[in-house]
Each structure stands twice: as C-alpha cells, then as structure tokens.
Amino acid sequence: MECIATTSKAHCTCTYTSCDKRGNCCKCVEYHLKKGEIPGCFFTPAGEKTYDRSIRNFISDRSGQPA
C-alpha cells in the first residue's frame, strides 16, 4: 500500500513523543498491525497513556470494563 498522507504531528494524539512514526499515520498503523496491536490514537486519552497497545486493552479501554 502506498501512503499518500503527509506527516503531521499537530493532530497526533500519541504521547510517545520519541517514536519516529509519531504523526505519520500510515507508518504507525503498519507498524502496529505487524505487531498485532492497535495504534494509540484509537484509545481514549487514559488508555493511550498506558502504552499497552494490545487488542485486549483496547476492548477494555473502550468498553469501560477491566480486561
């Protein structure tokens, strides 16, 4: 897949500021997909700050129920 998006850190909600993919959605999604994870921007602000990108944590975060 070719990414035609431009890099923009202004809209990126990921708090892992030292990540080289921060602000580049295509690279971020590709990276997390390969690891079986969900990108931080899909989580609530509190869920994102856990840095746990697992699918299990995502479901817990979005449902409001503990994992």
CORJOTA-V120043 format. One record per run of one state. SS is the DSSP state (@ for helix, = for strand, . for the rest). FROM is the first residue (numbers start at 1). LEN is the number of residues. If there is no record, write none. Layout:
BEGIN
<<SS,FROM,LEN> <SS,FROM,LEN>>
END
This chain:
BEGIN
<<.,1,24> <@,25,10> <.,35,2> <=,37,1> <.,38,2> <@,40,3> <.,43,2> <@,45,4> <.,49,5> <=,54,1> <@,55,9> <.,64,4>>
END
